[in-house]
Amino acid sequence: MADSGANLVILGGGSGGYACALRAAELGLSVTLVEKDKLGGTCLHRGCIPTKALLHAAEVADAAREGDQIGVKSSLAGIDMAGVNTYKDGVVGRLYKGLQGLVASRGITYVEGSGTFVTSGGGAGAVEVNGDRYTGDNVVLATGSYARSLPGLEIGGRIITSDQALTLNEVPKRVVVLGGGVIGVEFASVWRSFGAEVTVVEALPRLVPNEDEFASKQLERAFRRRKIAAKTGVKFTGANQTDDGVTVKLESGETLEADLLLVAVGRGPNTAGHGYEEAGIALDRGFVTVDEKLRTNRPNVYAVGDIVPGLQLAHRGFQQGIFVAETIAGLNPPPIDEAGIPRVTYCEPEVASVGLTEAQARERFGEVQTLTYDLAGNGKSQILRTSGAVKLVKAGAEGTSGPVVGVHMVGGRVGELIGEAQLIYNWDAHAEDVAPLVHAHPTQTEALGEAHLALAGKPLHTHG
Ligand SMILES: Cc1cc2nc3c(=O)[nH]c(=O)nc-3n(C[C@H](O)[C@H](O)[C@H](O)COP(=O)(O)OP(=O)(O)OC[C@H]3O[C@@H](n4cnc5c(N)ncnc54)[C@H](O)[C@@H]3O)c2cc1C
């Protein structure tokens, strides 16, 4: 059966898809949203929200363990994973309910079921769900991503991905994390705080390899202090599991014994089996090829979120969804600057960045100036007993005025500083623009202020 048609049919109700639906409905467009599992997608149910709940529980565990160090009599009696999971699931459940209410209140037609994109039916095409056809003047593909593994490494039992890692009933004693990217270091951090022995294995020469090298060095140092072992530049060659444990083999000949192996080697685009290829949608290594307006090669068919090459982040998906809705409504929004999307890794200590790394900036501008401000000089960071630093990258040589094109931060809670950092980057601010802005004392935002003061040539609490 075919429906009467909508302005917009969206396939996938994750961050990208539902944001597009909400904005399009707000702009007066008729919207059909098709979702086969749960509204909210990976971010809400298996990604951002549950992992950050675990990381908060980890922070509380560290605080209990370390209270004595600042005269607060406390100790960590243990981790009750059932209690942690109840807390985590409660957060997810409340947000899920709120999101369902929001979608219902905006008059969006919500269709439950697995959809297939088809080109027939007029307009941009249609999505077929259980024999019913939903046609649209425009179609947005937003089917997200899945946890990848390595060839020959089968997921199951003691070899898990982030999906299973979020539902563990007990804390592993020893765990190997394969992959030192965002997801890998976040789980490594949680399990270490919960008392596990953790080893991270990363084939590239450094942890968080997409970040500025400065951030990797800071994080590696902090992980060493936390006794999280990081084996970087080391290739994994295989794993065997028994009832008692898993043996992980490395190219160096070394073997690691653990209770669990977390495979966190990246996420692949979920683009197979939904009719894309059959409809002639251009794909590149499984990702949907789009132009700067997120248009696919088929007229009026767009793609948003993790299926589009680039940063796989929920807020990028939101932004792309909003962008497409506004484009369809004729608002002609400016293209999204991928480098202006803030990036936060929520391990302890946190890593936060926006803009270009020093290497990228050198490639683009030739001459750059950098400035690093150590959190040792920041009162609030001392109070929190965290260490780390803020690094600024400015376009142009020392002595010239140029925009700040990269902000990189490592330290406890620095993720909260990314709001200001992204304004600085996205508004092309120069150090001289930021230097006169007053930062509340004592806050960690002062570290950003101090860094810009120093870059503008008038350092305050900075040693020469
Ligand atoms: C462990 C983990 C932690 C993360 N932490 C963060 C974080 O802290 N911050 C951050 O910004 N990002 C984080 N991410 C990434 C974030 O979750 C993704 O970038 C985001 O969810 C992508 O949104 P999306 O809409 O593209 O896809 P998804 O959220 O994956 O949504 C796609 C939806 O499409 C549905 N679907 C697929 N195929 C069909 C079909 N044929 N028919 C109907 N429905 C279909 C799926 O069921 C799913 O609900 C994390 C990811 C993981 C795995």
The ligand as an SDF file (V2000), in Angstrom:
LIG
                    3D

 53 58  0  0  0  0  0  0  0  0999 V2000
   30.2320    3.4510   22.5840 C   0  0  0  0  0  0  0  0  0  0  0  0
   29.9500    4.7130   21.8350 C   0  0  0  0  0  0  0  0  0  0  0  0
   30.1090    5.9340   22.4590 C   0  0  0  0  0  0  0  0  0  0  0  0
   29.8500    7.1120   21.7740 C   0  0  0  0  0  0  0  0  0  0  0  0
   30.0040    8.3020   22.4340 N   0  0  0  0  0  0  0  0  0  0  0  0
   29.7440    9.4530   21.7850 C   0  0  0  0  0  0  0  0  0  0  0  0
   29.8490   10.7070   22.4660 C   0  0  0  0  0  0  0  0  0  0  0  0
   30.1560   10.7760   23.6530 O   0  0  0  0  0  0  0  0  0  0  0  0
   29.5810   11.8360   21.7780 N   0  0  0  0  0  0  0  0  0  0  0  0
   29.2150   11.8010   20.4600 C   0  0  0  0  0  0  0  0  0  0  0  0
   28.9970   12.8620   19.8810 O   0  0  0  0  0  0  0  0  0  0  0  0
   29.1140   10.6330   19.7850 N   0  0  0  0  0  0  0  0  0  0  0  0
   29.3550    9.4630   20.4200 C   0  0  0  0  0  0  0  0  0  0  0  0
   29.2030    8.2750   19.7570 N   0  0  0  0  0  0  0  0  0  0  0  0
   28.8270    8.3030   18.3220 C   0  0  0  0  0  0  0  0  0  0  0  0
   27.3230    8.5260   18.1180 C   0  0  0  0  0  0  0  0  0  0  0  0
   26.6160    7.5540   18.8250 O   0  0  0  0  0  0  0  0  0  0  0  0
   27.0270    8.4530   16.6330 C   0  0  0  0  0  0  0  0  0  0  0  0
   27.8350    9.3670   15.9410 O   0  0  0  0  0  0  0  0  0  0  0  0
   25.5770    8.7910   16.3320 C   0  0  0  0  0  0  0  0  0  0  0  0
   24.7150    7.9230   17.0160 O   0  0  0  0  0  0  0  0  0  0  0  0
   25.3200    8.7110   14.8280 C   0  0  0  0  0  0  0  0  0  0  0  0
   24.0040    9.0350   14.5420 O   0  0  0  0  0  0  0  0  0  0  0  0
   23.2960    8.4530   13.2380 P   0  0  0  0  0  0  0  0  0  0  0  0
   21.9330    9.0690   13.2230 O   0  0  0  0  0  0  0  0  0  0  0  0
   24.1480    8.6000   12.0650 O   0  0  0  0  0  0  0  0  0  0  0  0
   23.1940    6.8890   13.4790 O   0  0  0  0  0  0  0  0  0  0  0  0
   22.5700    5.9960   14.6330 P   0  0  0  0  0  0  0  0  0  0  0  0
   22.5000    6.7150   15.9150 O   0  0  0  0  0  0  0  0  0  0  0  0
   23.3170    4.7160   14.5830 O   0  0  0  0  0  0  0  0  0  0  0  0
   21.0730    5.7730   14.1620 O   0  0  0  0  0  0  0  0  0  0  0  0
   20.7390    5.0510   13.0340 C   0  0  0  0  0  0  0  0  0  0  0  0
   19.3460    4.4850   13.2450 C   0  0  0  0  0  0  0  0  0  0  0  0
   18.8870    3.9060   12.0480 O   0  0  0  0  0  0  0  0  0  0  0  0
   18.1500    2.7460   12.3410 C   0  0  0  0  0  0  0  0  0  0  0  0
   18.1360    1.9110   11.1300 N   0  0  0  0  0  0  0  0  0  0  0  0
   19.1920    1.3670   10.5000 C   0  0  0  0  0  0  0  0  0  0  0  0
   18.7930    0.7060    9.4040 N   0  0  0  0  0  0  0  0  0  0  0  0
   17.4480    0.8530    9.3300 C   0  0  0  0  0  0  0  0  0  0  0  0
   16.4530    0.4060    8.4350 C   0  0  0  0  0  0  0  0  0  0  0  0
   16.7400   -0.3180    7.3420 N   0  0  0  0  0  0  0  0  0  0  0  0
   15.1650    0.7280    8.6800 N   0  0  0  0  0  0  0  0  0  0  0  0
   14.8390    1.4710    9.7720 C   0  0  0  0  0  0  0  0  0  0  0  0
   15.7370    1.9140   10.6540 N   0  0  0  0  0  0  0  0  0  0  0  0
   17.0290    1.6220   10.4340 C   0  0  0  0  0  0  0  0  0  0  0  0
   18.9110    2.1280   13.4990 C   0  0  0  0  0  0  0  0  0  0  0  0
   18.0910    1.2500   14.2520 O   0  0  0  0  0  0  0  0  0  0  0  0
   19.3160    3.3690   14.2900 C   0  0  0  0  0  0  0  0  0  0  0  0
   18.3740    3.6890   15.2900 O   0  0  0  0  0  0  0  0  0  0  0  0
   29.4270    7.0730   20.4240 C   0  0  0  0  0  0  0  0  0  0  0  0
   29.2400    5.8400   19.7870 C   0  0  0  0  0  0  0  0  0  0  0  0
   29.4900    4.6770   20.4830 C   0  0  0  0  0  0  0  0  0  0  0  0
   29.2690    3.3600   19.7890 C   0  0  0  0  0  0  0  0  0  0  0  0
  1  2  1  0
  2  3  1  0
  2 52  2  0
  3  4  2  0
  4  5  1  0
  4 50  1  0
  5  6  2  0
  6  7  1  0
  6 13  1  0
  7  8  2  0
  7  9  1  0
  9 10  1  0
 10 11  2  0
 10 12  1  0
 12 13  2  0
 13 14  1  0
 14 15  1  0
 14 50  1  0
 15 16  1  0
 16 17  1  0
 16 18  1  0
 18 19  1  0
 18 20  1  0
 20 21  1  0
 20 22  1  0
 22 23  1  0
 23 24  1  0
 24 25  2  0
 24 26  1  0
 24 27  1  0
 27 28  1  0
 28 29  2  0
 28 30  1  0
 28 31  1  0
 31 32  1  0
 32 33  1  0
 33 34  1  0
 33 48  1  0
 34 35  1  0
 35 36  1  0
 35 46  1  0
 36 37  1  0
 36 45  1  0
 37 38  2  0
 38 39  1  0
 39 40  1  0
 39 45  2  0
 40 41  1  0
 40 42  2  0
 42 43  1  0
 43 44  2  0
 44 45  1  0
 46 47  1  0
 46 48  1  0
 48 49  1  0
 50 51  2  0
 51 52  1  0
 52 53  1  0
M  END
$$$$
